[in-house]
Amino acid sequence: MKLHNSILELVGDTPIVKLNKLPATDGAQVFMKLESFNPGGSVKDRAALNMIEQAEKEGKLTPGVSTVIEPTSGNTGIGLAMVCAVKGYRCIITMPDNATKERVLLMKAYGAEVHLTPAALRMQGSIDEAIRIAADIPNSYIPLQFDNPANADAHRHTTAVEILNAFDHQLDALVLTAGTGGTVTGTGEELKKALPNLKIYVVEPAGSPVLAGGSPGPHKIPGTGPGFIPKILNPNVFDEILHIQDEDAETTARQLAAQEGILVGASGAASAYFAIQKAKELPPTARVLCLAPDTGERYLSSDLFPY
C-alpha cells in the first residue's frame, strides 16, 4: 500500500464498475465511473484542486492571506472547502437555499463559511452574491467554475486518461450530465481525439432544457441544469442532448441502490438511466459508460430516498 503526503494526492483514479442487473441482458455492457471515491466525495474535487493550483501558479493566491469565494450548487463548494483547508485559505461558499442539509454541513465541517441565496434566483443569484462579497474582502479570488478553463483542463488530464486506460481505447458511448460543462468538455474533447467514433450523450433536466434552446426552470437533479449555458461548455463535443424527467432519475437512483448496491445522487442516476436505454440499441460486445458525479449519501435528507 502506498503512503501519501496529503489527502489531495488521492484526487482522481476513481473506479469503474459494471452494472449487472439493471441493463438488458441482450444489449451492450453498461459501466459506471464512481466519482464519489474522490476524497471530497465527488467529481468536483478534480476541478477544485486544478482551479486552485492554477491560480497559485498565476500568483492570484497567497496561503494565509487570500480568501477563496465560489458560487456552487454544492459539490464544487465541498471540494474547494477541502482543498482550502489543506492549503490554508479562507473559503466562502454561496449557494441556493434549496441545497440539502448534508452538503451545507460538509462545507462547514471543512471550515468553509456558507451563504445561502434564494433558490428562485437559481445559480445566478449565488454568482451575484459571490461577486458582492468579494468586493468587500481584500485579496479575494473567485475561481468561477462556469468560466474557468482550469475546470475543463482537470478532466483532460485525469478523467479522460483514466477512461482510455480502463477501456484500452475500446468504448462505444459515454453518457453524462452537464452542470458547469467542465467534465463534458474536458473529458469529451480528449476522448473524441482518441476515439473518433465514440458517441457522447449529454443529459439535462426536462424541466430546464437550456442546452436544447429551452427556458430554465425548476428541477430536482442537483449539479446539473444551472439555468444558463456555461462559457466553458463546448457544445460541439456531444452528439445528442437527452432530457431526463425528475421521476425517472429518482427511480433509477433507488434501483441502483437496491439492486446494484450503488448509492449515487440524482445526476449519476440520470446518466445511468440513459446509458441503460442506449445500451439496448447496441450489440452485447459494445460498451457504454456513464459517470456518477457523487454519492447518494448527500441526499438522504431529501425525497430522493424517502425512507
C-alpha positions as a Python dict, from the first residue, in 0.01 Angstrom:
ca = {
    (1, 'M'): (0, 0, 0),
    (2, 'K'): (131, 342, -97),
    (3, 'L'): (183, 617, 164),
    (4, 'H'): (52, 962, 74),
    (5, 'N'): (177, 1301, 190),
    (6, 'S'): (-159, 1477, 154),
    (7, 'I'): (-527, 1396, 108),
    (8, 'L'): (-506, 1591, -219),
    (9, 'E'): (-290, 1316, -368),
    (10, 'L'): (-599, 1094, -361),
    (11, 'V'): (-795, 1307, -609),
    (12, 'G'): (-865, 1107, -926),
    (13, 'D'): (-815, 744, -1028),
    (14, 'T'): (-1175, 662, -939),
    (15, 'P'): (-1309, 310, -1005),
    (16, 'I'): (-1531, 193, -1289),
    (17, 'V'): (-1783, -82, -1215),
    (18, 'K'): (-2011, -286, -1440),
    (19, 'L'): (-2388, -274, -1389),
    (20, 'N'): (-2508, -634, -1382),
    (21, 'K'): (-2880, -626, -1304),
    (22, 'L'): (-3046, -314, -1446),
    (23, 'P'): (-2928, -329, -1811),
    (24, 'A'): (-3098, -564, -2059),
    (25, 'T'): (-2916, -894, -2097),
    (26, 'D'): (-2915, -876, -2478),
    (27, 'G'): (-2776, -524, -2503),
    (28, 'A'): (-2440, -357, -2457),
    (29, 'Q'): (-2243, -375, -2135),
    (30, 'V'): (-2301, -73, -1909),
    (31, 'F'): (-2035, 63, -1676),
    (32, 'M'): (-2038, 346, -1421),
    (33, 'K'): (-1745, 561, -1310),
    (34, 'L'): (-1785, 631, -939),
    (35, 'E'): (-1659, 982, -865),
    (36, 'S'): (-1770, 953, -503),
    (37, 'F'): (-1438, 775, -444),
    (38, 'N'): (-1259, 1111, -461),
    (39, 'P'): (-1159, 1225, -110),
    (40, 'G'): (-1417, 1504, -104),
    (41, 'G'): (-1681, 1268, -235),
    (42, 'S'): (-1745, 1398, -586),
    (43, 'V'): (-1611, 1464, -934),
    (44, 'K'): (-1574, 1832, -840),
    (45, 'D'): (-1262, 1757, -636),
    (46, 'R'): (-1077, 1739, -967),
    (47, 'A'): (-1182, 2086, -1081),
    (48, 'A'): (-1147, 2238, -734),
    (49, 'L'): (-787, 2123, -698),
    (50, 'N'): (-687, 2223, -1050),
    (51, 'M'): (-850, 2567, -1032),
    (52, 'I'): (-673, 2647, -704),
    (53, 'E'): (-335, 2517, -819),
    (54, 'Q'): (-362, 2708, -1147),
    (55, 'A'): (-447, 3027, -956),
    (56, 'E'): (-142, 2967, -736),
    (57, 'K'): (79, 2934, -1043),
    (58, 'E'): (-60, 3263, -1172),
    (59, 'G'): (9, 3438, -841),
    (60, 'K'): (-356, 3501, -762),
    (61, 'L'): (-349, 3327, -422),
    (62, 'T'): (-132, 3353, -110),
    (63, 'P'): (-179, 3094, 170),
    (64, 'G'): (-285, 3251, 497),
    (65, 'V'): (-381, 3573, 319),
    (66, 'S'): (-620, 3502, 32),
    (67, 'T'): (-989, 3419, 52),
    (68, 'V'): (-1150, 3184, -199),
    (69, 'I'): (-1514, 3264, -276),
    (70, 'E'): (-1725, 3044, -503),
    (71, 'P'): (-2089, 3008, -611),
    (72, 'T'): (-2192, 2643, -636),
    (73, 'S'): (-2485, 2405, -613),
    (74, 'G'): (-2285, 2202, -364),
    (75, 'N'): (-2014, 1965, -479),
    (76, 'T'): (-1763, 2223, -602),
    (77, 'G'): (-1805, 2404, -272),
    (78, 'I'): (-1725, 2087, -81),
    (79, 'G'): (-1422, 2021, -300),
    (80, 'L'): (-1295, 2377, -263),
    (81, 'A'): (-1353, 2372, 112),
    (82, 'M'): (-1140, 2059, 138),
    (83, 'V'): (-862, 2200, -83),
    (84, 'C'): (-862, 2532, 104),
    (85, 'A'): (-841, 2350, 439),
    (86, 'V'): (-526, 2173, 322),
    (87, 'K'): (-367, 2476, 160),
    (88, 'G'): (-455, 2736, 421),
    (89, 'Y'): (-711, 2962, 251),
    (90, 'R'): (-1026, 3110, 396),
    (91, 'C'): (-1321, 2971, 198),
    (92, 'I'): (-1663, 3128, 148),
    (93, 'I'): (-1934, 2945, -46),
    (94, 'T'): (-2255, 3091, -188),
    (95, 'M'): (-2529, 2851, -291),
    (96, 'P'): (-2908, 2830, -342),
    (97, 'D'): (-3104, 2771, -23),
    (98, 'N'): (-3266, 2453, -155),
    (99, 'A'): (-2937, 2267, -104),
    (100, 'T'): (-2958, 1956, 108),
    (101, 'K'): (-2850, 1978, 470),
    (102, 'E'): (-2570, 1728, 410),
    (103, 'R'): (-2393, 1948, 155),
    (104, 'V'): (-2406, 2257, 375),
    (105, 'L'): (-2277, 2067, 677),
    (106, 'L'): (-1993, 1910, 478),
    (107, 'M'): (-1867, 2250, 370),
    (108, 'K'): (-1883, 2381, 724),
    (109, 'A'): (-1704, 2070, 851),
    (110, 'Y'): (-1411, 2161, 623),
    (111, 'G'): (-1413, 2511, 771),
    (112, 'A'): (-1595, 2700, 497),
    (113, 'E'): (-1844, 2981, 554),
    (114, 'V'): (-2173, 2925, 370),
    (115, 'H'): (-2404, 3198, 241),
    (116, 'L'): (-2742, 3079, 109),
    (117, 'T'): (-2926, 3266, -167),
    (118, 'P'): (-3293, 3238, -275),
    (119, 'A'): (-3346, 2925, -482),
    (120, 'A'): (-3584, 3120, -704),
    (121, 'L'): (-3283, 3315, -834),
    (122, 'R'): (-3120, 2986, -939),
    (123, 'M'): (-2743, 2978, -973),
    (124, 'Q'): (-2724, 3336, -1095),
    (125, 'G'): (-2830, 3454, -751),
    (126, 'S'): (-2536, 3272, -593),
    (127, 'I'): (-2296, 3413, -855),
    (128, 'D'): (-2415, 3767, -786),
    (129, 'E'): (-2377, 3714, -410),
    (130, 'A'): (-2021, 3583, -452),
    (131, 'I'): (-1928, 3892, -653),
    (132, 'R'): (-2084, 4118, -390),
    (133, 'I'): (-1895, 3950, -105),
    (134, 'A'): (-1565, 3957, -296),
    (135, 'A'): (-1594, 4332, -346),
    (136, 'D'): (-1572, 4380, 32),
    (137, 'I'): (-1285, 4137, 102),
    (138, 'P'): (-927, 4227, 4),
    (139, 'N'): (-716, 3951, -155),
    (140, 'S'): (-1025, 3753, -250),
    (141, 'Y'): (-1045, 3526, -553),
    (142, 'I'): (-1346, 3374, -728),
    (143, 'P'): (-1247, 3066, -934),
    (144, 'L'): (-1591, 3082, -1104),
    (145, 'Q'): (-1610, 2724, -1223),
    (146, 'F'): (-1858, 2809, -1500),
    (147, 'D'): (-1600, 3026, -1680),
    (148, 'N'): (-1269, 2881, -1563),
    (149, 'P'): (-1069, 2683, -1825),
    (150, 'A'): (-887, 2502, -1541),
    (151, 'N'): (-1217, 2327, -1469),
    (152, 'A'): (-1223, 2151, -1805),
    (153, 'D'): (-844, 2106, -1807),
    (154, 'A'): (-867, 1892, -1494),
    (155, 'H'): (-1070, 1637, -1690),
    (156, 'R'): (-847, 1646, -1997),
    (157, 'H'): (-550, 1539, -1787),
    (158, 'T'): (-721, 1298, -1546),
    (159, 'T'): (-1075, 1174, -1617),
    (160, 'A'): (-1026, 1120, -1990),
    (161, 'V'): (-693, 946, -1940),
    (162, 'E'): (-838, 715, -1677),
    (163, 'I'): (-1126, 617, -1906),
    (164, 'L'): (-900, 546, -2203),
    (165, 'N'): (-668, 334, -1991),
    (166, 'A'): (-950, 142, -1825),
    (167, 'F'): (-1120, 51, -2153),
    (168, 'D'): (-799, 10, -2352),
    (169, 'H'): (-939, 259, -2605),
    (170, 'Q'): (-1246, 40, -2665),
    (171, 'L'): (-1557, 238, -2569),
    (172, 'D'): (-1869, 296, -2777),
    (173, 'A'): (-2074, 553, -2584),
    (174, 'L'): (-2039, 796, -2295),
    (175, 'V'): (-2338, 936, -2106),
    (176, 'L'): (-2303, 1219, -1855),
    (177, 'T'): (-2486, 1520, -1718),
    (178, 'A'): (-2382, 1881, -1772),
    (179, 'G'): (-2355, 2131, -1487),
    (180, 'T'): (-2062, 2366, -1535),
    (181, 'G'): (-1968, 2184, -1855),
    (182, 'G'): (-1619, 2109, -1728),
    (183, 'T'): (-1649, 1731, -1719),
    (184, 'V'): (-1833, 1719, -2052),
    (185, 'T'): (-1588, 1948, -2229),
    (186, 'G'): (-1256, 1828, -2091),
    (187, 'T'): (-1337, 1458, -2093),
    (188, 'G'): (-1528, 1472, -2420),
    (189, 'E'): (-1266, 1662, -2618),
    (190, 'E'): (-989, 1422, -2521),
    (191, 'L'): (-1195, 1109, -2576),
    (192, 'K'): (-1311, 1227, -2919),
    (193, 'K'): (-947, 1276, -3023),
    (194, 'A'): (-861, 919, -2928),
    (195, 'L'): (-1196, 760, -3019),
    (196, 'P'): (-1348, 948, -3316),
    (197, 'N'): (-1641, 705, -3340),
    (198, 'L'): (-1738, 747, -2975),
    (199, 'K'): (-2091, 875, -2918),
    (200, 'I'): (-2128, 1124, -2634),
    (201, 'Y'): (-2471, 1191, -2485),
    (202, 'V'): (-2534, 1482, -2252),
    (203, 'V'): (-2827, 1468, -2011),
    (204, 'E'): (-3010, 1774, -1882),
    (205, 'P'): (-3332, 1810, -1679),
    (206, 'A'): (-3652, 1807, -1884),
    (207, 'G'): (-3771, 2088, -1661),
    (208, 'S'): (-3479, 2313, -1757),
    (209, 'P'): (-3381, 2229, -2117),
    (210, 'V'): (-3145, 2522, -2169),
    (211, 'L'): (-2885, 2336, -2374),
    (212, 'A'): (-3155, 2243, -2624),
    (213, 'G'): (-3267, 2606, -2652),
    (214, 'G'): (-3546, 2591, -2397),
    (215, 'S'): (-3617, 2804, -2093),
    (216, 'P'): (-3469, 2749, -1746),
    (217, 'G'): (-3697, 2604, -1484),
    (218, 'P'): (-3710, 2418, -1153),
    (219, 'H'): (-3596, 2057, -1132),
    (220, 'K'): (-3479, 1803, -874),
    (221, 'I'): (-3142, 1699, -1015),
    (222, 'P'): (-2869, 1887, -824),
    (223, 'G'): (-2544, 1952, -1005),
    (224, 'T'): (-2700, 1986, -1349),
    (225, 'G'): (-2926, 2231, -1528),
    (226, 'P'): (-2788, 2559, -1382),
    (227, 'G'): (-3033, 2762, -1592),
    (228, 'F'): (-2777, 2905, -1838),
    (229, 'I'): (-2511, 2780, -2079),
    (230, 'P'): (-2168, 2796, -1908),
    (231, 'K'): (-1888, 2964, -2102),
    (232, 'I'): (-1656, 2664, -2078),
    (233, 'L'): (-1907, 2420, -2226),
    (234, 'N'): (-1811, 2305, -2575),
    (235, 'P'): (-2142, 2221, -2748),
    (236, 'N'): (-1958, 2054, -3037),
    (237, 'V'): (-1827, 1771, -2821),
    (238, 'F'): (-2157, 1586, -2768),
    (239, 'D'): (-2368, 1409, -3028),
    (240, 'E'): (-2709, 1435, -2866),
    (241, 'I'): (-2888, 1605, -2578),
    (242, 'L'): (-3117, 1383, -2373),
    (243, 'H'): (-3384, 1510, -2134),
    (244, 'I'): (-3449, 1335, -1805),
    (245, 'Q'): (-3767, 1358, -1603),
    (246, 'D'): (-3712, 1404, -1229),
    (247, 'E'): (-3912, 1090, -1156),
    (248, 'D'): (-3700, 872, -1386),
    (249, 'A'): (-3378, 991, -1223),
    (250, 'E'): (-3518, 932, -875),
    (251, 'T'): (-3647, 585, -960),
    (252, 'T'): (-3315, 487, -1116),
    (253, 'A'): (-3125, 609, -809),
    (254, 'R'): (-3336, 384, -588),
    (255, 'Q'): (-3296, 89, -826),
    (256, 'L'): (-2917, 132, -838),
    (257, 'A'): (-2902, 125, -459),
    (258, 'A'): (-3143, -164, -407),
    (259, 'Q'): (-3034, -385, -698),
    (260, 'E'): (-2673, -296, -778),
    (261, 'G'): (-2566, -183, -432),
    (262, 'I'): (-2451, 151, -576),
    (263, 'L'): (-2567, 466, -397),
    (264, 'V'): (-2549, 772, -622),
    (265, 'G'): (-2712, 1112, -648),
    (266, 'A'): (-2982, 1208, -899),
    (267, 'S'): (-2733, 1332, -1159),
    (268, 'G'): (-2550, 998, -1168),
    (269, 'A'): (-2882, 818, -1181),
    (270, 'A'): (-2990, 1036, -1475),
    (271, 'S'): (-2679, 930, -1667),
    (272, 'A'): (-2736, 566, -1575),
    (273, 'Y'): (-3098, 582, -1691),
    (274, 'F'): (-2998, 682, -2044),
    (275, 'A'): (-2689, 461, -2050),
    (276, 'I'): (-2923, 167, -1992),
    (277, 'Q'): (-3157, 291, -2266),
    (278, 'K'): (-2878, 343, -2519),
    (279, 'A'): (-2731, 1, -2439),
    (280, 'K'): (-3049, -159, -2574),
    (281, 'E'): (-2964, -18, -2918),
    (282, 'L'): (-2615, -170, -2924),
    (283, 'P'): (-2481, -528, -2952),
    (284, 'P'): (-2360, -723, -2645),
    (285, 'T'): (-1999, -663, -2744),
    (286, 'A'): (-2040, -283, -2716),
    (287, 'R'): (-1953, -82, -2405),
    (288, 'V'): (-2140, 216, -2262),
    (289, 'L'): (-2002, 427, -1977),
    (290, 'C'): (-2195, 665, -1754),
    (291, 'L'): (-2049, 888, -1487),
    (292, 'A'): (-2183, 926, -1133),
    (293, 'P'): (-2063, 1265, -1004),
    (294, 'D'): (-2133, 1197, -636),
    (295, 'T'): (-2284, 970, -372),
    (296, 'G'): (-2645, 939, -268),
    (297, 'E'): (-2539, 995, 93),
    (298, 'R'): (-2552, 1368, 12),
    (299, 'Y'): (-2926, 1346, -47),
    (300, 'L'): (-3056, 1118, 228),
    (301, 'S'): (-3244, 1410, 384),
    (302, 'S'): (-3422, 1481, 54),
    (303, 'D'): (-3703, 1288, -112),
    (304, 'L'): (-3456, 1108, -340),
    (305, 'F'): (-3455, 828, -82),
    (306, 'P'): (-3789, 868, 103),
    (307, 'Y'): (-3741, 604, 371),
}
